[in-house]
Amino acid sequence: PGIGCNPDASGACTAALTIPVTQQIRDYLAASDDRFRRDQLVFLLAGANDLFFQLGVFQAKVTAGVPVDLAQAEALGAVQQAALELAGQVRLILAKGATRVAVLNLPEISETPFGKAPETAPVRPLIAGMVQVFNGTLAAGLDGTGATLLDFHAEFLRVIDNPYKFLVREINVPACDPAKISALTNGLEQSGSSLFCSRQTLVQNGAAVTYMFADSVHPSTLGHLIIARFVLIGI
């Protein structure tokens, strides 16, 4: 489930953009005669919310007195399970008639503004480890399925290493201004979420097409263009 799922009595998520991938696929199949078509190209990009969710679980456990080593091991095991489940969903999609499925792995979240923030420093190595475990497990789970695994992690590191090559002028600061978003939402949104990013809330004119990130983890307009170009080459 997405962060801030706010489940109802049945356990279903009620907040925006928090419906699990498994439910999204079930909903699609229910509306599409329980099949994918051979002429479709199916994309999956998932796993980051699993990482953030388990990071929150880890922090709660440590606060409650669970030894750090044990909490870390449990967090790594949980993201490994999430990757196995995602690979299982890919196999389901293929079994339901899809012939072209492209899956993106996780970028290096420890290199995002969120990952590099001072308050994240104590858990930054854990974040990097979670990404590594998720991507490794996903790759092994997709082996032999016929799905195309696109190494978005490697492409993201290429952008980090040489941002100007990708026309990125700012890679450490979000394009969306948290103060402007807070004012726009009457103080209800303090984190600068990209859900509230618009021309009126940018830190400066043109930030959407010169900054890599919209908020601390989500891509800007330029970030999405970089992903799209990478995918077009990869497929």
Backbone as JSON, one array per atom type, in Angstrom:
{
  "sequence": "PGIGCNPDASGACTAALTIPVTQQIRDYLAASDDRFRRDQLVFLLAGANDLFFQLGVFQAKVTAGVPVDLAQAEALGAVQQAALELAGQVRLILAKGATRVAVLNLPEISETPFGKAPETAPVRPLIAGMVQVFNGTLAAGLDGTGATLLDFHAEFLRVIDNPYKFLVREINVPACDPAKISALTNGLEQSGSSLFCSRQTLVQNGAAVTYMFADSVHPSTLGHLIIARFVLIGI",
  "N": [[0.83, -1.22, 0.0], [0.35, 2.29, -0.65], [2.12, 5.11, 0.81], [0.52, 6.66, 3.52], [-1.9, 5.41, 3.2], [-4.35, 5.16, 4.63], [-6.45, 3.17, 5.47], [-9.79, 1.8, 5.03], [-12.54, 0.23, 6.81], [-12.45, -2.31, 5.72], [-9.86, -2.62, 5.06], [-9.02, -1.58, 2.69], [-7.26, 0.84, 0.76], [-7.8, 4.35, 1.04], [-6.79, 6.83, 0.48], [-5.43, 9.16, -1.94], [-3.75, 7.83, -4.78], [-2.7, 5.52, -3.57], [-3.33, 2.89, -3.96], [-2.53, -0.5, -3.97], [-0.25, -2.2, -6.25], [-1.02, -4.81, -6.88], [-3.81, -4.68, -6.56], [-4.41, -2.77, -8.48], [-3.83, -4.17, -10.82], [-5.7, -6.25, -10.62], [-8.04, -4.72, -10.82], [-7.76, -3.73, -13.41], [-7.87, -6.1, -14.95], [-10.44, -6.94, -14.31], [-11.92, -5.1, -15.65], [-11.33, -5.64, -18.23], [-12.07, -8.03, -19.49], [-10.62, -10.0, -18.2], [-8.13, -10.26, -19.37], [-4.99, -9.43, -20.94], [-3.97, -7.83, -23.99], [-2.37, -9.01, -26.99], [-1.28, -7.0, -28.51], [-0.54, -5.03, -26.81], [1.73, -3.03, -24.86], [3.03, -3.46, -21.8], [3.81, -1.71, -18.91], [5.64, -1.72, -15.85], [6.4, -0.06, -12.92], [7.43, -0.12, -9.84], [7.77, -0.51, -6.25], [9.19, 1.43, -4.8], [7.49, 2.6, -2.89], [7.15, 0.42, -1.24], [9.69, 0.27, -0.13], [9.82, 2.76, 1.25], [7.72, 2.41, 3.04], [8.61, 0.21, 4.56], [10.88, 1.36, 5.6], [9.79, 3.2, 7.36], [8.6, 1.36, 9.12], [10.9, 0.14, 10.13], [12.09, 2.32, 11.5], [10.14, 2.77, 13.44], [10.27, 0.38, 14.89], [12.87, 0.47, 15.95], [12.64, 2.71, 17.58], [10.89, 1.64, 19.4], [12.51, -0.05, 20.76], [13.58, -2.32, 19.57], [16.46, -4.16, 18.62], [18.85, -2.61, 16.47], [20.22, -4.07, 14.44], [18.58, -6.33, 14.12], [16.16, -5.12, 13.35], [16.97, -3.98, 10.93], [17.58, -6.28, 9.43], [15.04, -7.39, 9.22], [13.75, -5.42, 7.76], [15.12, -5.54, 5.31], [14.45, -8.13, 4.57], [11.72, -7.77, 4.18], [11.55, -6.02, 1.96], [12.7, -7.64, 0.09], [10.75, -9.63, -0.1], [8.72, -8.07, -1.17], [9.74, -7.56, -3.72], [9.75, -10.14, -4.78], [7.01, -10.57, -4.86], [6.27, -8.64, -6.74], [7.52, -9.65, -9.02], [5.99, -11.91, -9.24], [3.54, -10.78, -9.95], [4.18, -9.88, -12.48], [4.48, -12.32, -13.8], [1.83, -13.13, -13.65], [0.59, -11.23, -15.3], [1.71, -11.91, -17.76], [0.69, -14.49, -17.99], [-1.91, -13.86, -18.37], [-2.13, -13.17, -20.99], [-0.49, -11.1, -21.97], [2.21, -10.16, -24.09], [4.34, -8.5, -24.29], [6.12, -7.1, -21.9], [7.47, -4.66, -19.86], [9.66, -3.91, -17.26], [10.72, -1.65, -14.86], [13.49, -1.27, -12.71], [14.36, -0.2, -9.33], [15.48, 3.17, -8.82], [18.51, 4.66, -7.47], [17.68, 5.4, -4.51], [18.92, 6.44, -2.3], [20.41, 8.48, -3.33], [18.77, 10.55, -3.92], [17.24, 13.81, -3.24], [15.84, 13.34, -0.84], [17.22, 11.08, 0.14], [19.71, 12.17, 0.57], [19.35, 14.05, 2.48], [20.11, 15.72, 5.58], [18.76, 14.71, 7.86], [18.23, 12.15, 7.09], [20.57, 10.82, 7.06], [21.41, 8.84, 9.07], [20.07, 6.52, 8.23], [20.72, 6.18, 5.64], [22.62, 4.27, 4.55], [21.11, 1.94, 4.96], [18.93, 2.4, 3.26], [20.19, 2.32, 0.74], [21.0, -0.36, 0.82], [18.51, -1.65, 0.85], [17.51, -0.96, -1.67], [19.37, -2.31, -3.26], [18.88, -5.01, -2.53], [16.18, -5.27, -3.3], [16.31, -4.8, -6.11], [18.08, -6.83, -6.96], [16.68, -9.14, -6.23], [14.37, -8.81, -7.74], [15.4, -8.96, -10.36], [16.32, -11.62, -10.42], [13.87, -12.9, -10.05], [12.53, -12.31, -12.39], [13.94, -13.56, -14.33], [13.98, -15.56, -17.16], [11.27, -15.25, -17.63], [10.48, -13.86, -19.85], [9.83, -11.24, -19.75], [10.95, -7.82, -20.11], [13.57, -6.43, -18.41], [14.33, -3.29, -17.43], [17.12, -1.44, -16.68], [16.83, 0.88, -14.75], [18.08, 1.81, -12.51], [20.83, 1.89, -13.1], [20.79, 3.81, -15.15], [19.87, 6.03, -13.75], [22.03, 6.51, -12.03], [23.86, 7.28, -13.92], [22.85, 9.76, -14.62], [23.14, 11.1, -12.18], [25.93, 11.13, -12.01], [26.69, 12.68, -14.19], [25.04, 15.18, -14.65], [24.7, 17.43, -16.37], [24.94, 16.42, -18.92], [22.47, 15.37, -19.35], [20.94, 17.57, -19.45], [20.28, 18.54, -16.99], [20.15, 20.95, -14.56], [19.94, 21.3, -11.85], [20.21, 19.11, -9.21], [20.0, 18.5, -6.56], [18.11, 19.95, -5.23], [14.61, 20.28, -4.81], [12.2, 21.04, -7.37], [9.76, 22.06, -6.67], [8.37, 24.39, -4.44], [8.25, 24.1, -1.04], [7.22, 26.01, 0.77], [5.52, 27.61, -0.78], [3.67, 25.67, -1.54], [2.65, 24.98, 0.93], [1.37, 27.39, 1.59], [-0.53, 27.42, -0.43], [-2.13, 25.27, 0.25], [-3.19, 25.98, 2.62], [-1.57, 25.32, 4.77], [-1.9, 22.6, 5.11], [-0.34, 20.78, 3.72], [2.9, 20.18, 4.23], [5.27, 19.11, 3.35], [6.05, 19.65, 0.78], [5.06, 18.12, -1.32], [5.0, 16.64, -4.56], [2.51, 16.24, -5.62], [1.18, 18.58, -5.4], [2.49, 20.29, -6.99], [2.94, 22.87, -9.3], [2.86, 25.38, -11.9], [2.61, 27.63, -10.39], [3.8, 27.0, -8.0], [6.48, 26.48, -8.26], [10.01, 26.73, -7.54], [11.36, 28.52, -9.07], [10.96, 30.13, -12.25], [10.84, 27.86, -14.95], [11.91, 25.75, -13.57], [10.78, 23.22, -13.64], [11.72, 22.03, -15.93], [14.43, 22.06, -15.71], [15.35, 21.17, -13.29], [15.99, 18.06, -11.65], [14.32, 16.77, -9.82], [10.94, 16.9, -8.64], [9.87, 16.92, -6.05], [11.22, 15.69, -2.98], [11.74, 13.1, -3.83], [10.33, 12.39, -6.15], [10.3, 12.52, -9.76], [10.8, 15.48, -11.76], [9.23, 17.32, -14.49], [11.3, 17.27, -16.41], [12.74, 15.14, -15.32], [10.96, 13.02, -15.74], [10.96, 13.01, -18.51], [13.56, 12.18, -19.02], [13.41, 9.57, -18.04], [11.49, 8.54, -19.83], [12.84, 8.69, -22.3], [14.93, 6.9, -21.81], [13.5, 4.51, -21.5], [12.37, 4.22, -24.08], [14.65, 3.74, -25.59], [15.46, 1.39, -24.36], [13.51, -0.55, -24.9]],
  "CA": [[0.0, 0.0, 0.0], [1.1, 3.53, -0.69], [2.28, 5.85, 2.06], [-0.68, 7.4, 3.83], [-3.0, 4.62, 2.64], [-5.57, 5.46, 5.38], [-7.39, 2.11, 5.1], [-11.13, 1.77, 5.59], [-12.79, -0.91, 7.69], [-12.1, -3.55, 5.03], [-8.43, -2.63, 4.81], [-8.74, -0.97, 1.39], [-6.72, 2.2, 0.84], [-8.76, 5.4, 0.68], [-6.09, 8.05, 0.09], [-5.08, 9.27, -3.36], [-2.54, 7.22, -5.31], [-2.15, 4.56, -2.62], [-3.85, 1.56, -4.24], [-1.41, -1.4, -4.28], [-0.13, -2.67, -7.63], [-1.83, -6.02, -7.03], [-5.2, -4.28, -6.75], [-4.5, -2.08, -9.77], [-3.87, -5.21, -11.86], [-7.01, -6.9, -10.52], [-9.05, -3.8, -11.34], [-7.62, -3.69, -14.86], [-8.36, -7.35, -15.51], [-11.89, -6.98, -14.14], [-12.52, -4.2, -16.64], [-10.79, -5.98, -19.56], [-12.36, -9.44, -19.79], [-9.62, -10.84, -17.55], [-7.03, -10.52, -20.31], [-4.22, -8.41, -21.64], [-3.96, -8.11, -25.42], [-1.04, -9.24, -27.56], [-0.75, -5.77, -29.12], [-0.25, -4.07, -25.76], [3.02, -2.99, -24.18], [2.68, -3.25, -20.4], [4.92, -1.2, -18.11], [5.53, -1.73, -14.4], [7.41, 0.65, -12.14], [6.91, -0.22, -8.47], [8.74, -0.93, -5.25], [9.68, 2.53, -3.96], [6.62, 2.74, -1.72], [7.47, -0.68, -0.32], [10.9, 0.67, 0.58], [9.5, 3.83, 2.2], [6.88, 1.84, 4.07], [9.45, -0.6, 5.44], [11.78, 2.27, 6.32], [9.0, 3.68, 8.49], [8.47, 0.25, 10.07], [12.21, 0.0, 10.77], [12.29, 3.4, 12.46], [9.21, 2.56, 14.55], [10.8, -0.73, 15.69], [14.05, 0.93, 16.7], [12.12, 3.59, 18.63], [10.25, 0.79, 20.4], [13.52, -0.81, 21.47], [14.1, -3.47, 18.83], [17.86, -3.95, 18.22], [18.98, -2.07, 15.12], [20.59, -5.12, 13.49], [17.4, -7.15, 13.86], [15.2, -4.31, 12.58], [17.5, -3.86, 9.58], [17.41, -7.57, 8.75], [13.63, -7.56, 8.93], [13.43, -4.47, 6.68], [15.68, -6.09, 4.08], [13.62, -9.27, 4.22], [10.42, -7.31, 3.72], [11.64, -5.52, 0.59], [12.95, -8.81, -0.75], [9.44, -10.24, -0.33], [7.98, -7.19, -2.08], [10.27, -7.79, -5.06], [9.24, -11.44, -5.21], [5.59, -10.4, -5.18], [6.17, -7.9, -7.99], [7.84, -10.61, -10.08], [4.8, -12.76, -9.38], [2.53, -10.03, -10.7], [4.61, -9.9, -13.88], [4.11, -13.63, -14.34], [0.38, -13.13, -13.81], [0.27, -10.43, -16.48], [2.08, -12.72, -18.91], [-0.26, -15.6, -18.06], [-3.19, -13.33, -18.8], [-2.12, -12.86, -22.42], [0.47, -10.08, -22.41], [3.39, -10.7, -24.75], [5.41, -7.52, -24.17], [6.06, -6.5, -20.57], [8.71, -3.99, -19.49], [9.69, -3.62, -15.83], [11.82, -0.8, -14.42], [13.89, -1.49, -11.33], [14.39, 1.02, -8.52], [16.66, 4.03, -8.88], [19.26, 4.72, -6.21], [16.93, 6.35, -3.69], [19.84, 7.1, -1.37], [21.02, 9.62, -4.02], [17.76, 11.59, -4.14], [17.27, 14.82, -2.16], [15.42, 12.68, 0.4], [18.29, 10.21, 0.61], [20.89, 12.95, 0.95], [19.0, 15.03, 3.51], [20.84, 15.47, 6.84], [17.99, 13.88, 8.79], [18.18, 10.78, 6.58], [21.93, 10.27, 7.1], [21.58, 7.6, 9.83], [19.48, 5.36, 7.56], [21.08, 6.18, 4.22], [23.16, 2.96, 4.14], [20.02, 0.97, 4.9], [18.16, 2.67, 2.03], [20.98, 1.77, -0.37], [20.92, -1.81, 0.92], [17.16, -2.06, 0.47], [17.44, -0.85, -3.13], [20.18, -3.4, -3.82], [18.17, -6.27, -2.32], [14.98, -5.28, -4.13], [16.65, -4.94, -7.52], [18.66, -8.14, -7.18], [15.61, -10.13, -6.13], [13.49, -8.63, -8.89], [16.08, -9.48, -11.55], [16.29, -13.08, -10.35], [12.5, -13.34, -10.2], [12.07, -12.12, -13.77], [14.77, -14.35, -15.23], [13.29, -16.63, -17.85], [9.84, -15.0, -17.81], [10.22, -13.2, -21.12], [9.67, -9.8, -19.52], [12.16, -7.01, -20.29], [13.95, -5.66, -17.23], [15.06, -2.08, -17.79], [17.97, -1.08, -15.54], [16.68, 2.3, -14.45], [19.05, 2.12, -11.47], [22.08, 2.28, -13.76], [20.56, 5.07, -15.87], [19.77, 7.09, -12.75], [23.38, 6.81, -11.58], [24.52, 8.04, -15.0], [22.38, 11.14, -14.49], [23.78, 11.65, -10.98], [27.36, 11.33, -12.28], [26.91, 13.7, -15.23], [23.72, 15.76, -14.86], [24.63, 18.35, -17.5], [24.74, 15.64, -20.14], [21.04, 15.13, -19.46], [20.33, 18.9, -19.39], [19.85, 18.79, -15.62], [20.91, 22.04, -13.97], [19.88, 21.19, -10.39], [19.89, 17.72, -8.88], [19.91, 18.33, -5.12], [17.03, 20.78, -4.69], [13.35, 20.05, -5.51], [11.66, 22.14, -8.18], [8.55, 22.58, -6.03], [8.68, 25.15, -3.23], [7.37, 23.68, 0.07], [6.54, 27.16, 1.38], [4.41, 27.98, -1.67], [2.67, 24.61, -1.46], [2.01, 25.13, 2.23], [0.45, 28.51, 1.49], [-1.62, 27.04, -1.34], [-2.99, 24.28, 0.91], [-3.51, 26.5, 3.96], [-0.75, 24.65, 5.76], [-2.21, 21.18, 5.25], [0.75, 20.02, 3.13], [4.14, 20.84, 4.64], [6.47, 18.43, 2.86], [6.38, 20.03, -0.6], [4.72, 17.0, -2.19], [4.83, 16.95, -5.98], [1.08, 16.22, -5.95], [0.71, 19.96, -5.4], [3.42, 21.08, -7.78], [2.35, 23.52, -10.48], [3.64, 26.55, -12.31], [2.53, 28.62, -9.32], [4.54, 26.58, -6.79], [7.88, 26.21, -8.57], [10.96, 27.61, -6.85], [11.67, 29.58, -10.02], [10.47, 29.83, -13.59], [11.63, 26.9, -15.7], [12.47, 24.7, -12.71], [10.23, 21.91, -14.01], [12.47, 21.47, -17.06], [15.87, 22.17, -15.46], [15.61, 20.43, -12.07], [15.73, 16.63, -11.8], [13.26, 16.3, -8.92], [9.83, 17.79, -8.31], [9.98, 17.02, -4.6], [12.45, 15.06, -2.5], [11.99, 11.79, -4.45], [9.63, 12.19, -7.42], [10.9, 13.27, -10.86], [10.16, 16.66, -12.35], [8.92, 17.13, -15.91], [12.54, 16.84, -17.05], [13.05, 13.8, -14.83], [10.11, 12.05, -16.44], [11.43, 12.95, -19.9], [14.76, 11.34, -19.0], [12.93, 8.18, -17.9], [10.82, 8.14, -21.08], [13.88, 8.47, -23.34], [15.62, 5.68, -21.44], [12.6, 3.39, -21.79], [12.25, 4.09, -25.53], [15.87, 3.09, -26.06], [15.59, 0.06, -23.78], [12.58, -1.53, -25.44]],
  "C": [[0.85, 1.25, 0.0], [1.17, 4.2, 0.67], [1.05, 6.7, 2.3], [-1.93, 6.74, 3.3], [-4.35, 4.93, 3.3], [-6.66, 4.44, 5.09], [-8.76, 2.26, 5.74], [-11.32, 0.5, 6.41], [-12.41, -2.24, 7.06], [-10.61, -3.68, 4.76], [-8.03, -2.02, 3.48], [-8.24, 0.46, 1.56], [-7.76, 3.21, 0.37], [-8.08, 6.68, 0.23], [-5.67, 8.0, -1.37], [-3.78, 8.55, -3.66], [-1.89, 6.22, -4.35], [-2.64, 3.14, -2.85], [-2.68, 0.65, -4.62], [-1.43, -1.88, -5.73], [-1.0, -3.92, -7.86], [-3.28, -5.68, -7.28], [-5.39, -3.56, -8.08], [-4.61, -3.1, -10.9], [-5.21, -5.94, -11.82], [-8.1, -6.02, -11.11], [-8.99, -3.75, -12.87], [-8.21, -4.94, -15.5], [-9.88, -7.45, -15.41], [-12.59, -6.12, -15.19], [-12.14, -4.58, -18.07], [-10.94, -7.46, -19.89], [-11.29, -10.39, -19.28], [-8.44, -11.17, -18.44], [-6.27, -9.24, -20.63], [-4.18, -8.81, -23.11], [-2.52, -8.25, -25.92], [-0.43, -7.97, -28.13], [-0.45, -4.69, -28.08], [1.21, -4.17, -25.29], [2.74, -2.58, -22.74], [3.92, -2.82, -19.62], [4.63, -1.35, -16.62], [6.71, -0.98, -13.79], [6.88, 0.7, -10.71], [8.04, -0.63, -7.54], [9.2, 0.18, -4.32], [8.81, 2.7, -2.72], [6.83, 1.61, -0.73], [8.69, -0.32, 0.52], [10.57, 1.73, 1.63], [8.65, 3.3, 3.36], [7.73, 1.05, 5.07], [10.48, 0.25, 6.19], [11.06, 2.85, 7.53], [8.82, 2.61, 9.55], [9.77, 0.07, 10.84], [12.39, 1.07, 11.84], [11.38, 3.24, 13.68], [9.72, 1.44, 15.47], [11.98, -0.28, 16.55], [13.6, 1.84, 17.85], [11.5, 2.78, 19.77], [11.23, -0.11, 21.14], [14.04, -2.04, 20.79], [15.55, -3.2, 18.44], [17.97, -3.55, 16.75], [19.3, -3.17, 14.1], [19.39, -6.0, 13.13], [16.38, -6.38, 13.02], [15.66, -4.14, 11.14], [17.29, -5.15, 8.79], [15.95, -7.78, 8.36], [13.19, -6.62, 7.8], [13.91, -5.0, 5.33], [14.87, -7.3, 3.62], [12.27, -8.86, 3.66], [10.48, -6.77, 2.28], [11.98, -6.65, -0.38], [11.62, -9.5, -1.09], [8.62, -9.39, -1.3], [8.45, -7.39, -3.52], [9.79, -9.13, -5.62], [7.77, -11.34, -5.62], [5.41, -9.64, -6.49], [6.5, -8.81, -9.17], [6.67, -11.55, -10.31], [3.7, -12.08, -10.14], [2.88, -9.96, -12.2], [4.25, -11.23, -14.53], [2.6, -13.75, -14.54], [-0.02, -12.38, -15.07], [0.59, -11.22, -17.75], [1.1, -13.88, -19.09], [-1.63, -15.15, -18.55], [-3.14, -12.79, -20.23], [-1.14, -11.81, -22.89], [1.7, -10.75, -23.03], [4.58, -9.75, -24.66], [5.24, -6.8, -22.83], [7.43, -5.93, -20.23], [8.64, -3.56, -18.03], [10.92, -2.76, -15.54], [12.19, -1.15, -12.99], [13.97, -0.16, -10.59], [15.63, 1.85, -8.8], [17.37, 4.02, -7.53], [18.65, 5.8, -5.32], [17.82, 7.07, -2.69], [20.51, 8.32, -2.0], [20.0, 10.69, -4.38], [17.91, 12.67, -3.08], [16.82, 14.25, -0.81], [16.57, 11.86, 0.98], [19.5, 10.96, 1.11], [20.6, 14.01, 2.01], [19.72, 14.71, 4.82], [20.09, 14.56, 7.79], [17.91, 12.43, 8.36], [19.53, 10.08, 6.73], [22.06, 8.97, 7.9], [21.06, 6.35, 9.13], [19.86, 5.3, 6.08], [21.71, 4.86, 3.77], [22.08, 1.88, 4.05], [19.19, 1.16, 3.64], [18.89, 2.08, 0.83], [20.93, 0.25, -0.37], [19.57, -2.35, 0.49], [16.99, -2.01, -1.05], [18.18, -2.01, -3.78], [19.45, -4.74, -3.7], [16.95, -6.36, -3.22], [15.33, -5.55, -5.59], [17.24, -6.31, -7.84], [17.61, -9.24, -7.17], [14.67, -10.04, -7.33], [14.12, -9.21, -10.15], [16.05, -11.0, -11.57], [14.88, -13.61, -10.57], [11.97, -13.23, -11.61], [12.85, -12.96, -14.77], [13.97, -15.5, -15.83], [11.81, -16.41, -18.09], [9.51, -14.46, -19.2], [9.98, -11.72, -20.98], [11.01, -9.09, -19.72], [12.41, -6.21, -19.02], [14.82, -4.49, -17.67], [15.82, -1.58, -16.56], [17.94, 0.42, -15.3], [17.68, 2.74, -13.37], [20.36, 2.6, -12.1], [21.94, 3.6, -14.49], [20.51, 6.23, -14.89], [21.17, 7.48, -12.25], [24.16, 7.57, -12.65], [24.1, 9.52, -14.94], [23.05, 11.81, -13.3], [25.25, 11.99, -11.26], [27.62, 12.45, -13.27], [25.59, 14.38, -15.57], [23.63, 16.66, -16.09], [24.44, 17.64, -18.83], [23.27, 15.4, -20.41], [20.23, 16.43, -19.34], [19.76, 19.22, -18.01], [20.75, 19.87, -15.02], [20.91, 22.01, -12.44], [19.41, 19.81, -10.0], [19.69, 17.48, -7.38], [18.77, 19.09, -4.46], [15.74, 20.5, -5.47], [12.88, 21.28, -6.27], [10.46, 22.79, -7.54], [8.91, 23.21, -4.69], [7.73, 24.75, -2.1], [6.6, 24.83, 0.69], [5.34, 27.6, 0.54], [3.29, 26.95, -1.62], [1.92, 24.68, -0.13], [0.99, 26.26, 2.21], [-0.77, 28.15, 0.64], [-2.62, 26.12, -0.65], [-3.38, 24.7, 2.32], [-2.8, 25.72, 5.07], [-1.0, 23.17, 5.93], [-1.11, 20.29, 4.68], [2.06, 20.77, 3.38], [5.38, 20.29, 3.97], [6.88, 18.84, 1.44], [6.06, 18.95, -1.6], [4.48, 17.43, -3.63], [3.38, 16.86, -6.42], [0.52, 17.63, -6.05], [1.63, 20.88, -6.2], [2.72, 21.63, -9.02], [3.24, 24.7, -10.86], [3.68, 27.59, -11.2], [3.38, 28.26, -8.1], [5.99, 26.21, -7.07], [8.8, 27.17, -7.82], [11.4, 28.75, -7.75], [11.12, 29.18, -11.39], [11.41, 28.87, -14.3], [12.19, 25.76, -14.87], [12.0, 23.31, -13.12], [11.04, 21.24, -15.1], [13.98, 21.65, -16.9], [16.29, 21.44, -14.18], [15.26, 18.96, -12.3], [14.52, 16.17, -11.01], [12.19, 17.37, -8.71], [9.77, 18.02, -6.81], [11.21, 16.24, -4.17], [12.74, 13.71, -3.15], [11.37, 11.65, -5.85], [10.22, 13.05, -8.54], [10.09, 14.5, -11.25], [9.71, 16.32, -13.77], [10.15, 16.64, -16.66], [12.92, 15.43, -16.6], [12.23, 12.73, -15.52], [10.52, 11.92, -17.91], [12.67, 12.07, -20.0], [14.37, 9.86, -18.9], [12.32, 7.7, -19.21], [11.84, 7.85, -22.18], [14.62, 7.16, -23.07], [14.78, 4.45, -21.8], [12.5, 3.17, -23.3], [13.48, 3.41, -26.13], [15.92, 1.64, -25.6], [14.66, -0.99, -24.37], [12.75, -1.71, -26.94]]
}
